[in-house]
Amino acid sequence: MGKRADFLAANKGQRVAMPGFVLLVHDRLDGDAAKRIGITVTKKIGGAVVRNRMKRRFRALARELLPELGKSGADHVLIGRAGGVERDFGLLRAEMVKALRKTSRPVGAEPVQAAPFEKKRSPSATSGQTVEKSTGAGASQAHEGRGEK
């Protein structure tokens, strides 16, 4: 990626923030299956030597991970953060894998966790009723769920 318009378009896509970088992924919807990469590191991060070192590390990660984990037909933009320069390369790689996996999931397909104290529904119970198992001297008792009467 080389054009400013491509970077601005990627800013409207998915965003995954990690301690060493921010990954932006924008589906181009142009029918081209190429996985493109863009890297930006601001002067706020450091001088030219520091910025170039960070970009080299990002290029090495992208070369290794994008072919298998990147989204086809999408632009991937890596924005360097201050913590990324001194970060261990193995840790940076693990973060990149995690970020790419997050972007490969469809939007809204986040894993859903059950409430910790949710009562289990019995298949024999009618809708609106739950069954609690008694540990005492009795059989199971049916109770109306959620305080409805």
N, C-alpha and C positions, 0 to 999 in steps of 0.2 A: 504494500500500500504506500502510496506516495502523495496522494492529493489530500489537501485539507478537507475537502468535502467528504471524503471517505471516513476520515477520523470523526467529523461532526455527525455523520450518519450513524457510526458505531456507538456514539454517545447515547443514542435513543434505544439501543438494544439492551440485552441482559447485562447486569453488572454484578460481579462477585468480588468482594473486597477481602483480601488476605493481608497478613502483616507485612509482607514484602512487596506487594503489588496489588493493583486493581485490574481485573480482567473484564473487558467489554466484549460481548459477542453479539453481532448484528447479522441477521439473515438477509442476504442481498436480494433474494427473490428474483434473480435475473436468469435463472436456468443454468448458470455456470456452476459446476460442482467443486471448483477450486477452493481450497482453504487458504485464505490470505492472512498475513500477519502484519501488524503495525506495532511499533515500539516507540514510546515517548517517555523521556525522563527530563524533568524541568531543571533549571539552574538552581532552584531551591534545594535540590538534593545534594549538589556539590559542583565542583569544577568540571572541566572537560574530561579529565582523566577518570574521575569517579563516574561520571555519566556514561562514558564509553565502556568502562568495565561492566557496568550494570547492563548495558545494551548487549554486550557480548554474552553475558550469562543468560539473558532472556532469549537470545537467538539460539544458543545451544539447547536450552530447554524446549523451545518451540520446534527445533529440528528433530528432537528426539520424541516428543509427545504429541504434537499436532497430527501427524499422519494417522495415528491410531485412535486418539481421543477427541480430536477437533471435530467441529460440526461442518459437514459438507455444505458448500455454497454459502459460507459465512465469513465475515471479517472478524478477526480476533485482534484486539488491541490490548497491549500490556502497558500499563502506566506505572512507572517505578515509584515506590514510596521510600521514605528515608530509611526504614529498617531493612530494606532489601540489599543494600550494599554490603553490610557486614554479616548478613545471614548465611548460615551454612548451606552449601549447594544442595546437599541431600534433603534438607528441610525445605528449601525453596522448591525442589522438585516435587516433594510430597504435597506441598501447597498447590502447585500447578496442577497436579493430577486431581486433587480434590476440587479445584475450581472448574476444571474442564468437565468433570463428571457432573457437577451441579448444573452446568449450562447445557449438558446433553439431555437432561430430563425435561419433559414438556412443562411449560409454565402451569402452575397450579397442581402439579403432581408431587407435591411435598409429602414425605412420609407422615402419616397421621398416627398419633399415639392415643390410645384409649385413656379415658379419665381413670385415675388411680383407684377410686372407690365406686366405680360403676357396677351396678348389679347386673348379673347375667340374666338374659331372657331365656325362659324355658320354651321349647318348641310347642308344648301342649298348652301354654298359657295364652289366653286371648290377648288381642292387642290392647295395650294400656296396663297390663298386669305383669308383675315380676314375681319370681319365686325365690324365696330365701330358704336355705337349708338350715334346719335346726340341729344343733349338736346335742340337745337335751333329750328328754324322754318322748318327744313327739315326732310326728312325720312332718313333711314340709308344709308350710303355710303359704297361701297365696295372699299377696298384699297388692293393693292398687299402687301403681307407680306414680311418682312425682307429685304426690299430695292431691291428686284429682279425686273427687267424690261424686 
